Amino acid sequence: MSLFSNRNKKNPYLIAEMACAHQGNFKSAKKLVEVAKDTGFDCIQIQIFNAESNLLKTAPLYEKIKNIQFSLNEWSELIEFSRSKTQMDLSIFAYDEPSLDFAINQSPDLIKLNSSELSNPYMLRTVADSEIPFTLGTGASSLDEIKAALKIVKDKNPVLMHGLQNFPTALSDLNICRIKELQELFECEIMLADHTDAQEDVALWVDSMAMSLGVSIFEKHTILDNDVGGIDSESSLVPNKLKKYVKNMRSVAATIGSPFGSFSESERKYRAFQKKYCVTSQDLKAGSKLKNKHVKFLRLHKEMKGITPLEFENLQENMKLKIDLKQNEVIQKEHLEIENT
């Protein structure tokens, strides 16, 4: 069963992505777990990677990644710390094959594969066979690549993650409209991983735009101090901004509401205040056939039954009164005899 299958989708599920924000400092990694908890996230996501299995040694980032990676014992300790100190779910972002094997052995609540693994059959089959719920990045991928990946994982129903990381991502590259396209093409839940500039106010609210499209799972990068200038700092929120972000997301979620159906208490109150009904404009005798000159349409400012202007329009030629009515009385359906035509 998916981690997300029974949750209330009116309340967004927020994942705090640690990524490389610890900059290789194990104490900072622990602090980031605590920050995610204190700021109200539902899930902490740690990114496990092995430089030699991830990057060509001549790649520009190889030495930096190698210098900040933790040992497997340290990852295990961090996972245990997260589980013992918080009530959050745990997600592991596995960036290569050894890291994925390790992640599965840790039995996390969730596993994340980046779009780098979208065309990697081994990674896809391995995570699918684990039966652990997983998210699958789609950034900078074609629809054909996404289709091919979903064919490999078959009926495992991953959550497709929409998002592009460009350190940071320009607003023009967010392409929120593609979420609707993904929803229409694939029978998967879609989530958003936003990587806009953490220094801009828009980073605190832009994710909420996706809520109107039905998105209820969000990933946001975290960091202890934006001034460190380390990996992932460009799109990562510091603790006070993380708290604002969570507050914004919870508040906006409350505005999404529910589809048309029965009226809420608030809607009934508003209807009583605004809607107009038929009121007699003069004294009328029983047997009178109602005409426009006999009625006026007024707001009543209270909840009660009555004849709406549209109902009067539709029934006008066939209505006559059963009883006498005084001027300014609200006409009720039981006051009327409807003649069949």
PLY file of the C-alpha trace (Angstrom):
ply
format ascii 1.0
element vertex 341
property float x
property float y
property float z
element edge 340
property int vertex1
property int vertex2
end_header
0.00 0.00 0.00
1.31 3.45 -0.90
2.45 5.76 1.87
0.02 8.31 0.45
-3.04 6.15 -0.23
-5.06 6.87 2.92
-4.01 10.41 3.72
-6.25 13.46 3.60
-5.26 15.18 0.36
-6.70 18.47 1.59
-3.68 18.66 3.89
-0.46 18.90 1.85
2.24 16.33 2.52
5.48 18.28 2.90
8.90 16.67 2.43
11.99 18.46 3.74
14.85 17.62 1.38
18.24 17.75 3.11
20.23 16.94 -0.04
23.83 18.15 0.45
22.89 21.05 2.73
24.92 19.48 5.55
28.06 20.19 3.48
29.65 17.04 4.92
29.16 18.06 8.56
27.42 15.25 10.45
26.24 17.54 13.26
24.65 19.80 10.67
22.84 16.81 9.18
21.33 16.01 12.58
20.37 19.65 13.04
18.61 19.66 9.67
16.51 16.70 10.81
15.49 18.65 13.91
14.72 21.77 11.85
12.43 19.79 9.56
10.53 18.53 12.59
10.36 21.90 14.33
9.10 23.73 11.24
6.21 21.33 10.66
7.23 19.06 7.79
5.70 15.59 7.46
8.80 13.85 6.16
12.58 14.26 6.25
14.42 13.20 3.11
18.11 12.38 3.25
20.17 12.07 0.09
22.55 9.11 0.06
25.24 9.02 -2.59
28.53 7.38 -3.44
30.79 9.59 -5.51
32.55 6.76 -7.36
29.23 5.16 -8.34
27.67 8.48 -9.25
30.12 10.66 -11.11
33.00 10.38 -13.52
36.16 11.24 -11.63
36.91 14.06 -14.05
33.45 15.63 -13.50
33.64 19.12 -11.96
31.70 18.14 -8.84
33.40 14.80 -8.19
35.91 15.92 -5.53
33.37 18.11 -3.74
30.82 15.29 -3.61
33.44 12.79 -2.45
34.54 15.13 0.32
31.08 15.61 1.78
29.68 12.08 1.54
29.11 10.17 4.77
30.07 6.59 5.48
27.37 3.94 5.55
27.73 3.79 9.34
27.09 7.53 9.54
24.04 7.23 7.27
22.74 4.45 9.53
23.27 6.62 12.59
21.48 9.55 10.95
18.54 7.33 10.01
18.28 6.02 13.56
18.53 9.57 14.90
15.67 10.66 12.65
13.48 7.75 13.71
14.16 8.13 17.42
13.96 11.91 17.69
11.00 12.71 15.43
7.62 11.37 14.43
8.23 12.27 10.79
8.24 9.82 7.93
11.66 9.00 6.49
12.47 9.22 2.79
15.81 8.20 1.29
16.95 9.76 -1.96
19.22 7.11 -3.49
21.50 8.54 -6.17
23.28 5.37 -7.35
23.06 1.58 -7.22
25.02 0.93 -3.98
23.05 3.69 -2.25
19.74 2.23 -3.41
20.67 -1.22 -2.12
21.59 0.34 1.22
18.40 2.39 1.29
16.17 -0.63 0.74
17.86 -2.45 3.63
16.94 0.50 5.87
13.19 0.02 5.15
12.34 3.71 4.87
8.78 4.96 4.40
9.68 6.31 0.97
12.46 6.14 -1.63
13.21 8.83 -4.18
14.82 8.27 -7.56
15.99 11.29 -9.48
15.23 11.84 -13.17
18.80 10.61 -13.73
17.42 7.10 -13.07
14.38 7.43 -15.32
16.20 5.49 -18.03
18.03 3.12 -15.67
16.21 -0.26 -15.75
18.25 -1.69 -12.86
17.38 1.15 -10.48
13.74 1.11 -11.57
13.29 -2.64 -11.19
15.17 -2.72 -7.89
13.02 -0.06 -6.24
9.83 -1.51 -7.71
10.67 -5.01 -6.45
11.33 -3.65 -2.95
7.61 -2.86 -2.52
8.62 0.40 -0.79
6.63 3.42 -2.03
8.76 5.61 -4.26
8.83 8.90 -6.12
10.30 9.24 -9.58
11.75 12.50 -10.86
10.77 13.67 -14.35
12.82 16.89 -14.66
14.24 17.58 -18.13
12.81 14.26 -19.38
10.70 13.55 -22.45
7.25 12.01 -22.33
8.66 8.95 -24.10
11.27 8.52 -21.35
8.58 8.76 -18.68
6.38 6.24 -20.51
9.28 3.80 -20.85
10.11 4.07 -17.15
6.51 3.48 -16.09
6.37 0.44 -18.33
9.31 -1.03 -16.42
7.80 -0.44 -12.96
4.37 -1.54 -14.25
1.69 -1.46 -11.56
3.83 -0.10 -8.70
2.25 3.37 -9.05
5.17 5.66 -8.28
4.53 9.31 -7.54
5.87 11.33 -10.47
7.88 14.31 -9.34
7.68 17.45 -11.48
10.58 19.83 -11.00
13.81 21.15 -12.46
16.96 22.09 -10.54
19.10 24.74 -12.18
20.74 26.30 -9.08
18.25 27.99 -8.81
15.39 27.40 -11.24
14.02 30.46 -13.03
10.30 31.08 -12.64
9.91 30.76 -16.41
11.26 27.19 -16.14
8.79 25.99 -13.50
6.26 24.96 -16.17
3.44 24.39 -13.70
1.13 23.71 -16.65
2.94 20.44 -17.32
1.50 19.00 -14.12
-1.92 18.89 -15.77
-0.41 17.14 -18.78
1.24 14.52 -16.57
-2.04 13.96 -14.72
-3.91 13.42 -17.97
-1.33 11.09 -19.52
-0.37 8.88 -16.59
-2.31 7.10 -13.87
0.05 8.33 -11.18
-0.11 10.96 -8.50
1.97 14.02 -9.36
4.06 15.98 -6.86
6.11 19.16 -7.12
9.75 19.70 -6.20
10.34 23.44 -6.46
13.89 24.82 -6.75
13.29 28.54 -7.19
15.60 31.16 -5.70
15.42 30.87 -1.91
16.34 34.55 -1.56
13.11 35.61 -3.28
9.73 35.79 -1.53
8.16 33.81 -4.35
9.91 30.68 -3.03
7.59 30.82 -0.02
4.35 30.62 -1.99
4.90 29.50 -5.59
4.29 25.83 -4.72
0.75 26.68 -3.69
-0.11 27.36 -7.34
0.03 23.62 -7.96
-2.60 22.94 -5.30
-5.34 24.19 -7.61
-4.30 21.41 -10.01
-4.75 18.78 -7.33
-1.12 18.46 -6.23
-0.83 17.66 -2.54
2.76 16.36 -2.18
5.62 18.86 -2.13
9.36 18.72 -1.65
11.34 21.72 -0.42
15.08 22.02 0.11
16.32 22.98 3.56
19.55 24.49 4.81
20.84 25.95 8.07
22.42 29.09 6.59
22.09 30.42 3.03
25.39 32.29 3.37
27.51 29.14 3.38
27.46 29.08 -0.43
27.63 25.31 -0.45
25.92 22.74 -2.65
22.14 23.23 -2.99
22.15 26.52 -1.09
20.60 28.52 -3.95
17.15 26.94 -3.63
17.19 25.94 0.05
15.21 27.73 2.74
16.70 28.62 6.12
14.70 27.68 9.26
12.66 30.89 9.68
11.67 30.79 6.01
10.87 27.09 6.24
8.39 27.91 9.00
6.76 30.59 6.83
6.65 28.20 3.90
4.87 25.52 5.93
2.40 28.06 7.32
1.69 29.35 3.80
1.12 25.87 2.42
-1.21 24.82 5.24
-3.16 28.09 4.92
-3.53 27.89 1.15
-4.64 24.26 1.41
-7.60 25.39 3.49
-8.77 27.57 0.58
-8.93 24.70 -1.95
-12.14 23.40 -0.41
-14.40 20.75 -1.89
-16.38 20.20 -5.13
-19.98 21.30 -5.52
-22.36 19.25 -3.40
-24.19 19.88 -0.17
-23.86 23.38 1.25
-21.50 23.99 4.13
-22.64 25.95 7.19
-20.80 28.99 5.84
-22.47 28.67 2.42
-25.92 28.36 4.00
-25.26 31.50 5.99
-24.18 33.34 2.84
-27.22 32.10 0.91
-29.51 33.35 3.67
-27.79 36.73 3.46
-27.68 37.14 -0.34
-30.35 35.14 -2.18
-33.59 36.79 -3.31
-37.10 35.33 -3.10
-40.58 36.23 -4.26
-42.46 38.60 -1.96
-45.98 39.92 -2.56
-46.07 43.54 -3.71
-49.75 43.93 -2.70
-52.56 42.12 -0.92
-53.64 39.09 -2.95
-56.77 36.92 -2.79
-56.94 33.15 -3.01
-57.41 32.05 -6.59
-55.35 34.93 -8.01
-53.09 34.02 -10.89
-49.67 35.42 -10.11
-48.19 37.98 -12.49
-45.00 40.01 -12.40
-46.88 43.00 -11.01
-47.93 40.91 -7.98
-44.40 40.19 -6.74
-41.03 41.70 -6.04
-37.73 39.92 -5.52
-36.06 40.75 -2.23
-33.27 39.53 0.01
-34.64 38.14 3.27
-31.44 38.08 5.37
-32.51 34.82 6.96
-32.58 31.19 5.96
-36.04 30.07 4.91
-37.86 28.39 2.07
-39.35 30.42 -0.72
-39.81 30.81 -4.46
-36.72 31.99 -6.31
-36.99 34.43 -9.22
-36.09 31.63 -11.65
-38.75 29.32 -10.24
-41.28 32.13 -10.56
-40.24 32.65 -14.19
-40.66 28.96 -15.00
-44.03 28.54 -13.24
-45.63 31.94 -13.77
-48.28 30.93 -16.34
-49.51 28.01 -14.23
-49.61 29.40 -10.67
-52.51 30.59 -8.58
-52.82 31.19 -4.89
-54.50 28.73 -2.54
-54.82 31.32 0.25
-55.01 35.05 0.80
-51.67 36.78 1.23
-50.88 40.19 2.64
-48.44 42.64 1.08
-44.75 41.82 1.80
-45.37 38.17 2.60
-42.83 35.66 1.37
-44.51 33.31 -1.10
-44.05 29.64 -0.23
-44.58 26.70 -2.54
-47.37 25.43 -0.31
-49.21 28.70 -0.98
-49.48 27.79 -4.66
-51.61 25.56 -6.79
-49.76 24.54 -9.93
-52.06 24.00 -12.88
-51.12 21.29 -15.34
-50.92 22.34 -19.00
0 1
1 2
2 3
3 4
4 5
5 6
6 7
7 8
8 9
9 10
10 11
11 12
12 13
13 14
14 15
15 16
16 17
17 18
18 19
19 20
20 21
21 22
22 23
23 24
24 25
25 26
26 27
27 28
28 29
29 30
30 31
31 32
32 33
33 34
34 35
35 36
36 37
37 38
38 39
39 40
40 41
41 42
42 43
43 44
44 45
45 46
46 47
47 48
48 49
49 50
50 51
51 52
52 53
53 54
54 55
55 56
56 57
57 58
58 59
59 60
60 61
61 62
62 63
63 64
64 65
65 66
66 67
67 68
68 69
69 70
70 71
71 72
72 73
73 74
74 75
75 76
76 77
77 78
78 79
79 80
80 81
81 82
82 83
83 84
84 85
85 86
86 87
87 88
88 89
89 90
90 91
91 92
92 93
93 94
94 95
95 96
96 97
97 98
98 99
99 100
100 101
101 102
102 103
103 104
104 105
105 106
106 107
107 108
108 109
109 110
110 111
111 112
112 113
113 114
114 115
115 116
116 117
117 118
118 119
119 120
120 121
121 122
122 123
123 124
124 125
125 126
126 127
127 128
128 129
129 130
130 131
131 132
132 133
133 134
134 135
135 136
136 137
137 138
138 139
139 140
140 141
141 142
142 143
143 144
144 145
145 146
146 147
147 148
148 149
149 150
150 151
151 152
152 153
153 154
154 155
155 156
156 157
157 158
158 159
159 160
160 161
161 162
162 163
163 164
164 165
165 166
166 167
167 168
168 169
169 170
170 171
171 172
172 173
173 174
174 175
175 176
176 177
177 178
178 179
179 180
180 181
181 182
182 183
183 184
184 185
185 186
186 187
187 188
188 189
189 190
190 191
191 192
192 193
193 194
194 195
195 196
196 197
197 198
198 199
199 200
200 201
201 202
202 203
203 204
204 205
205 206
206 207
207 208
208 209
209 210
210 211
211 212
212 213
213 214
214 215
215 216
216 217
217 218
218 219
219 220
220 221
221 222
222 223
223 224
224 225
225 226
226 227
227 228
228 229
229 230
230 231
231 232
232 233
233 234
234 235
235 236
236 237
237 238
238 239
239 240
240 241
241 242
242 243
243 244
244 245
245 246
246 247
247 248
248 249
249 250
250 251
251 252
252 253
253 254
254 255
255 256
256 257
257 258
258 259
259 260
260 261
261 262
262 263
263 264
264 265
265 266
266 267
267 268
268 269
269 270
270 271
271 272
272 273
273 274
274 275
275 276
276 277
277 278
278 279
279 280
280 281
281 282
282 283
283 284
284 285
285 286
286 287
287 288
288 289
289 290
290 291
291 292
292 293
293 294
294 295
295 296
296 297
297 298
298 299
299 300
300 301
301 302
302 303
303 304
304 305
305 306
306 307
307 308
308 309
309 310
310 311
311 312
312 313
313 314
314 315
315 316
316 317
317 318
318 319
319 320
320 321
321 322
322 323
323 324
324 325
325 326
326 327
327 328
328 329
329 330
330 331
331 332
332 333
333 334
334 335
335 336
336 337
337 338
338 339
339 340
